[in-house]
Amino acid sequence: MAEEVSNTQIIFNGYIDGFPTESAMTVKASTVKLEVPEGCNDAVLVKNLYLSCDPYMRSRMSKIDDNYIPIFTPGLGFLASCYVHLFPKFIDFMLPLLREGKITYVEDIAQGLDSAPAALIGLFSGRNLGKQLVRVASE
């Protein structure tokens, strides 16, 4: 039997037109059953400790018909599983650059899921420095 745990999401209320605001997002608390989908014999469940706020999400928040990556559906969120097949290609490309020191990074970490809307908005106002993360859990 699958364990049921709390699950908190940041949901966009609709497509974003112009500058995003906190009122354009809803914090939704619910429960979810921890179970691997049927037929996924080699899958694992992970617990997110950080929420990543990426500038590339901007193009997914607006209703643009000819975007290079599919836009999100308001109320549902982003599905990283749609792009898992590209991960090996990404690793092959990035690892040599990381090892050679050609790519470095800085992280700006906000604390708590409640700070996620403000952290996302900070991307567009220049408030953050480096990769914007939100620490949503400590373990």
Secondary structure, 3 states (H helix, E strand, C coil): CCEEEEEEEEEECCCCCCCCCHHHEEEEEEEEEECCCCCCCCCCCCCCCEEEECCCHHHHHCCCCCCCCCCCECCCECCHHHHHHHHHHHHHHHHHHHHCCCCCCCEEEEECHHHHHHHHHHHHHCCCCCEEEEECCCC
